Amino acid sequence: MRFPRFTFPPVFTSRFRLPLVGFTSLLILLSASCTRHSLKRSDDAVLTGYTGPTVVGVDTRTLNGKIMTGYQGWFNAEGDGAGLGWTHWARNRLEPFGPGNVTIDLWPDMTEYGPGERFTTQFRHADGRQAEVFSSYNRETVLRHFEWMRDYGIDGAFVQRFAQGTMRLDMRHHKNVVLSHAREGANRTGRSYAVMYDLSGLPRGGTAAVKTDWLMLRERMRITQDPAYQHHEGRPLVAVWGIGFAPRAKPRAYTMEECHELVAFLKANGCSVMIGSPTGWRTLDRDAAPDPALHDLLKSADVVSPWTVGRYKNPAEVDAHAERYWKPDLAWCEQNQLDYLPVVFPGFSWHHLKGATLGAIPRLRGKFLWHQLMTAQMVGANMVYVAMFDEVDEGTAIFKCTNDYPSGDGVEFLTYEGLPSDYYLYLTGQAGRVLRGEIEPRPLPPLRPGDEEPDPAVVMSADLR
């Protein structure tokens, strides 16, 4: 069973197919000129250079030795000011978020969030309290998330910037605001951040939108001049995810040729480029398009990062994957003077999103993630990408999620199996210490005082609610 990258449901997709690169760019420019005055004023406030405080922390000059995570930042809540309803919490973002209208499989632990960060839902806890969630549009929330990265030793985040969303005014505004918050959070906490463009859902010629958007970020936000912006090989790093994947339900409309042009554009703009590729990129099989041009494209980049979420389901399959893919992938990259960034994930579930089994790939109380982290380093990886920080839709989140999820109405959510809500943050940070040689690797995930194995009956009770 293979799992594709999440793409926006129809309510978020462009209504037009734009076959020509020039027309796509024109549409973007025209849409920008039609922006409402209030929205333009808000964008002007965030599309500026950063002038706030900066804390010296991680070395932003290189990816080497880094534990990075992916930051979706795509959650909205009714009343957060973005006007996007319950985006990524609910199937229908314009309807109340409650039983029957939900896409997430994990519930965030809201204990530490301030009063202005809490948004009430139609769900209720067992004691009758209305359940709450956050919005990524909220500055305090994003800063809080970067504080957690600092507190647990996670080096930084790839801030996801779905390219299709940049073609809609309201979605682009949200992305600009979240990126601005992430930039501030990284600077204030001594973390790093980099932009990751996800090409999923782009029409043919749509990569022109990425070029236009990147120039806007570089010229107006001046993010590459930012002390917290992640560099690699002496240049600011830009990630482009979604190149070389085989068609699934429908072919990817954007072509290999235009992806090659996009990478060349970014390189000419003085950037290092990381490509998010399919698992089978080297052998041109499995989830990869059987197109030899993919190899030439990858050789023109700087970092290769194959997507592995859903490609294995237990520690034994991790070992087999490492032998079949990670080891020869690394050798290929070394031969072609590329760096290799393996992707690991704590577990997987898209029960409410796709109707699949809840917890389809079990977390095994941290053993699944830890085994991947140690195996990746054992085969020679000197950098790791943990997917994802806040992805509760697909059940891959590592940030603070609760075991005390809302109950009733037949709606079930995953738990952290009785472990503390911060356990996966702790685990990821400890893997970073192993990567930097600060502590010795170990076969089983570390436990802190208080993290000991709970009563099995308690775990079973929580999982069966």
C-alpha positions in Angstrom: 0.0 0.0 0.0 1.4 3.3 -1.0 0.5 6.7 0.5 0.6 9.8 -1.7 1.4 13.2 -0.4 -1.7 15.0 0.9 -3.3 17.4 -1.6 -5.9 20.0 -1.0 -9.5 18.8 -1.3 -11.6 20.3 -4.1 -12.6 23.3 -2.0 -9.0 24.5 -2.1 -8.1 23.8 -5.7 -7.8 26.2 -8.5 -10.9 26.3 -10.7 -8.8 26.9 -13.8 -6.3 24.8 -15.7 -3.6 27.0 -17.1 -1.6 25.4 -19.8 0.8 28.2 -20.5 3.6 29.4 -18.3 3.2 33.0 -19.4 -0.6 32.9 -18.8 0.0 31.4 -15.3 2.4 34.2 -14.4 -0.1 36.8 -15.8 -2.9 35.4 -13.7 -0.8 35.6 -10.5 0.1 39.2 -11.3 -3.5 40.1 -12.1 -4.8 38.4 -8.9 -2.2 40.4 -6.8 -3.4 43.7 -8.4 -7.0 42.8 -7.4 -6.3 42.3 -3.8 -8.6 43.9 -1.3 -7.1 46.9 0.4 -7.3 45.3 3.9 -5.6 42.2 2.7 -2.9 44.1 0.8 -2.3 46.2 3.9 -1.9 42.9 6.0 0.5 41.5 3.4 2.5 44.7 3.3 3.0 44.3 7.0 4.5 40.8 6.7 6.3 41.0 3.4 9.1 43.1 4.8 12.6 42.3 6.1 12.9 41.0 9.6 14.0 43.6 12.2 13.3 41.8 15.4 15.7 40.2 17.9 17.9 37.3 16.8 19.4 34.6 19.1 22.5 32.8 18.0 21.7 29.1 18.1 22.1 26.4 15.5 24.6 26.8 12.7 22.5 27.9 9.8 25.3 27.6 7.3 24.8 23.9 6.6 22.4 21.0 6.8 25.1 18.7 8.0 24.4 17.4 11.5 20.9 18.7 11.5 17.6 17.1 12.7 15.0 19.1 10.7 11.2 18.7 10.7 8.4 19.7 8.4 6.1 22.5 9.5 2.7 22.4 7.8 1.3 25.6 9.3 -1.9 25.1 7.4 -4.5 25.1 10.2 -7.1 27.8 10.5 -10.0 28.2 12.9 -13.2 30.2 12.6 -12.6 33.6 14.1 -8.8 33.6 13.7 -8.9 36.6 11.3 -7.9 34.7 8.1 -11.4 34.1 6.9 -10.6 30.5 6.0 -12.9 28.7 8.4 -11.7 25.4 9.8 -9.1 24.7 7.2 -7.4 21.3 7.7 -9.4 20.5 10.8 -12.7 19.9 9.1 -13.7 18.3 5.8 -16.0 21.2 5.1 -14.1 24.2 6.4 -17.1 26.5 6.2 -19.2 24.2 8.5 -18.8 23.9 12.3 -15.9 21.6 13.3 -17.4 18.7 15.1 -18.4 15.0 14.8 -19.1 14.2 11.2 -16.9 17.0 9.9 -13.4 16.1 10.8 -10.2 15.1 9.0 -7.6 14.9 11.9 -6.5 11.6 13.6 -4.6 13.2 16.5 -5.8 15.9 18.9 -3.4 18.6 19.9 -2.6 19.0 23.6 -3.9 22.6 24.3 -2.6 22.8 27.9 0.1 25.4 27.3 -1.7 27.6 24.8 -2.8 31.1 25.9 -6.4 32.3 25.9 -6.0 34.1 22.6 -4.8 30.9 20.9 -7.7 28.7 21.7 -10.7 28.1 19.4 -13.7 26.2 20.6 -15.0 23.3 18.5 -18.2 21.2 18.6 -16.4 18.3 20.2 -16.5 17.7 24.0 -14.3 15.9 26.4 -15.6 13.2 28.6 -16.1 15.7 31.5 -18.3 18.0 29.3 -15.6 20.6 28.4 -15.7 21.9 24.9 -12.6 20.8 23.1 -10.3 23.4 21.6 -7.7 23.7 18.8 -5.2 26.3 17.6 -4.7 28.3 14.4 -1.4 28.5 12.5 -2.5 32.1 11.6 -1.9 33.1 15.3 1.6 34.5 15.9 1.8 33.3 19.5 1.1 29.8 18.5 3.8 29.6 15.8 6.3 31.2 18.2 5.3 28.6 20.8 6.0 25.8 18.3 9.4 27.1 17.6 10.1 27.4 21.3 9.3 23.7 21.6 11.8 23.0 18.9 14.4 24.9 20.9 13.4 23.3 24.2 13.8 19.8 22.9 16.8 20.3 20.6 15.3 20.2 17.1 17.4 22.2 14.8 14.8 23.8 12.5 11.9 23.4 10.1 11.1 23.3 6.5 8.1 25.6 6.3 5.7 24.1 3.8 4.5 26.4 1.1 2.0 24.6 -1.2 2.6 26.2 -4.6 -1.0 25.7 -5.7 -2.2 27.7 -2.7 0.0 30.7 -3.7 -2.3 31.1 -6.7 -5.3 32.0 -4.4 -5.2 35.4 -2.6 -6.6 34.2 0.7 -4.5 31.1 0.8 -1.3 33.0 -0.2 -2.0 35.6 2.5 -2.3 32.9 5.1 1.0 31.4 3.9 2.7 34.7 4.0 1.6 35.3 7.6 2.7 31.8 8.7 6.1 32.2 7.1 6.5 35.6 8.8 5.6 34.0 12.2 8.0 31.1 11.5 10.8 33.5 10.6 10.3 35.4 13.9 10.1 32.1 15.8 13.3 30.8 14.4 15.1 34.1 15.1 13.9 34.3 18.6 14.8 30.7 19.5 18.0 30.2 17.6 16.5 27.7 15.2 16.6 27.6 11.4 13.9 27.7 8.8 13.8 27.2 5.0 11.0 27.4 2.5 9.7 24.1 1.0 7.6 24.4 -2.1 5.2 21.4 -2.5 4.2 21.2 -6.2 1.2 18.9 -5.6 -1.8 19.9 -7.6 -0.1 22.4 -9.8 -1.5 22.8 -13.4 0.8 22.5 -16.4 3.0 25.5 -16.4 2.3 26.1 -12.8 5.9 26.1 -11.7 6.0 29.7 -13.0 4.0 30.5 -9.8 6.9 29.2 -7.7 9.4 31.4 -9.5 7.2 34.5 -9.0 6.6 33.6 -5.4 10.3 33.0 -4.6 11.3 36.4 -6.1 8.6 38.0 -4.0 9.9 36.4 -0.8 13.6 37.1 -1.6 13.0 40.7 -2.7 10.3 41.8 -0.3 10.8 39.7 2.8 14.5 39.4 2.2 14.4 36.0 3.8 17.8 34.9 2.4 19.5 37.8 4.3 17.9 36.5 7.5 20.3 35.1 10.1 17.9 32.3 10.9 17.4 31.2 7.2 18.9 27.8 6.6 21.8 27.7 4.1 23.8 24.8 2.6 27.0 24.8 0.7 27.3 28.6 1.2 23.9 29.4 -0.3 20.3 29.8 0.9 18.5 26.5 0.7 15.1 26.1 -1.1 13.3 22.8 -1.1 11.1 21.7 -4.0 8.9 18.7 -3.1 7.0 16.5 -5.7 9.4 16.0 -8.6 9.5 12.6 -10.4 6.5 10.9 -8.9 4.6 8.4 -11.0 1.0 9.2 -11.9 -1.6 7.8 -9.5 -5.3 8.7 -9.8 -4.3 11.3 -12.5 -1.0 12.4 -14.0 0.9 15.3 -12.4 0.2 18.1 -14.9 3.5 19.9 -14.5 6.3 18.4 -16.5 9.8 17.1 -15.8 11.1 19.7 -18.2 9.5 22.6 -16.4 10.8 21.2 -13.0 14.3 21.2 -14.5 13.8 24.8 -15.5 12.6 25.6 -12.0 15.7 24.1 -10.4 17.9 25.9 -12.9 16.1 29.2 -12.1 16.7 28.7 -8.3 20.3 27.8 -8.8 20.8 30.8 -11.0 19.2 32.9 -8.3 22.1 31.8 -6.0 20.3 29.1 -4.0 21.1 25.5 -3.0 18.2 23.3 -4.0 16.8 20.3 -2.2 14.5 18.0 -4.1 11.8 16.0 -2.4 11.7 12.9 -4.6 9.9 9.5 -4.7 11.4 6.6 -2.9 12.2 4.8 -6.2 14.0 7.8 -7.7 17.3 5.9 -8.2 15.8 2.7 -9.7 13.0 4.6 -11.5 10.4 2.2 -10.1 7.9 1.8 -7.3 6.5 5.4 -6.8 8.8 7.0 -9.3 8.1 7.9 -12.9 10.2 5.7 -15.3 11.9 8.7 -16.8 15.7 8.8 -17.0 15.5 12.6 -17.2 14.9 12.5 -13.4 18.5 11.5 -12.8 19.8 14.5 -14.8 17.5 16.8 -12.9 18.6 15.5 -9.5 22.3 15.8 -10.5 21.6 19.5 -11.0 20.4 20.0 -7.4 22.3 19.8 -4.1 20.3 17.6 -1.8 18.1 14.6 -2.5 15.3 13.8 0.0 13.2 10.7 -0.9 9.7 10.6 0.6 9.2 7.5 2.7 5.9 8.0 4.6 3.9 4.8 4.2 6.7 2.9 2.4 7.4 0.7 5.4 5.3 -0.2 8.4 7.5 -1.8 11.1 11.1 -2.0 12.2 11.8 -5.1 10.1 10.6 -3.3 7.0 12.8 -0.3 8.0 15.8 -2.6 7.9 14.8 -4.0 4.5 14.2 -0.4 3.2 17.6 0.7 4.4 19.3 -2.1 2.5 17.4 -1.7 -0.7 17.2 2.1 -0.8 19.1 4.1 1.8 22.5 2.4 1.4 22.6 2.5 -2.4 20.9 5.9 -2.5 23.7 7.3 -0.4 26.4 5.7 -2.6 24.8 7.2 -5.7 24.6 10.6 -4.1 28.2 10.5 -3.0 29.3 9.4 -6.5 27.4 12.4 -8.0 28.4 14.9 -5.3 25.0 15.3 -3.8 23.9 15.3 -0.2 21.2 12.9 1.0 18.5 13.7 3.5 16.4 10.6 4.5 12.8 11.1 5.7 11.6 9.3 8.8 8.1 9.4 10.4 6.6 8.3 13.8 3.6 6.4 12.5 0.7 7.0 10.0 -3.0 7.3 10.0 -5.6 8.9 7.8 -8.8 7.4 9.2 -10.9 10.6 9.2 -9.2 12.0 6.0 -9.5 8.9 3.8 -11.5 6.3 5.7 -8.5 4.0 6.3 -7.8 2.0 9.4 -7.1 4.2 12.5 -3.4 4.0 13.2 -2.6 2.0 10.1 1.1 2.2 10.8 1.5 1.9 14.6 3.9 4.1 16.5 4.9 1.2 18.9 5.4 3.7 21.7 8.2 5.5 19.9 10.1 2.3 18.8 9.1 2.8 15.2 10.5 6.3 14.9 13.6 5.6 17.0 14.5 2.6 14.9 14.3 4.7 11.7 16.4 7.5 13.3 19.1 5.1 14.4 19.1 3.1 11.2 19.4 6.2 9.0 22.5 7.2 11.0 23.9 3.7 11.0 23.9 3.6 7.2 25.8 6.9 7.0 23.2 9.7 6.9 24.5 12.9 8.5 21.2 14.7 8.4 17.6 13.6 8.9 14.2 15.0 8.1 11.4 14.1 10.5 7.9 14.3 8.9 6.1 16.1 10.4 6.0 18.6 13.3 2.2 19.4 13.3 0.7 16.9 10.8 -2.4 15.6 12.7 -4.3 15.0 9.5 -2.1 12.0 8.6 -1.2 11.1 12.1 2.6 11.9 11.7 2.8 14.8 14.2 5.6 14.9 16.7 4.4 18.0 18.6 2.4 17.9 21.8 -0.8 15.7 21.3 -3.1 14.6 24.0 -4.2 11.1 25.2 -7.3 12.8 26.6 -9.0 13.4 23.3 -12.7 14.3 22.9 -15.0 11.4 23.3 -18.6 10.5 22.3 -20.5 10.4 19.0 -18.6 7.4 17.9 -15.6 9.5 16.9 -12.2 8.0 17.7 -8.7 9.6 17.7 -5.2 8.2 18.2 -3.3 8.7 21.4 0.4 8.7 22.3 -0.3 5.3 23.9 0.0 6.7 27.4 3.3 8.5 26.8 3.6 12.2 27.8 2.4 14.6 25.1 6.0 15.9 24.6 7.6 12.4 24.2 8.1 12.6 20.4 9.7 16.0 20.7 12.0 14.6 23.3 12.8 11.5 21.1 13.6 13.7 18.1 15.9 15.9 20.1 17.7 12.9 21.5 18.3 11.6 18.0 19.9 14.9 17.2 22.3 14.5 20.1 23.2 11.0 18.7 23.7 12.6 15.2 26.1 15.2 16.7 28.0 12.6 18.7 26.9 14.0 22.1 25.5 10.7 23.2 25.9 7.1 22.1 23.3 5.4 19.8 21.1 2.9 21.5 18.7 0.2 20.0 15.7 1.2 22.1 14.2 4.7 22.5 15.3 6.5 25.7 12.8 7.0 28.6 12.9 9.8 31.1 11.8 9.5 34.7 8.0 9.4 34.4 8.1 7.9 30.9 8.2 4.3 32.2 5.9 1.8 30.7 2.3 2.5 31.9 -0.2 -0.1 33.1 -1.1 -2.0 29.9 -4.8 -1.8 30.9 -4.6 2.0 30.9 -3.1 2.0 27.4 -5.7 -0.4 26.1 -8.5 1.6 27.6 -7.3 4.8 26.0 -6.8 3.1 22.6 -10.3 1.6 22.7 -12.3 4.7 23.5 
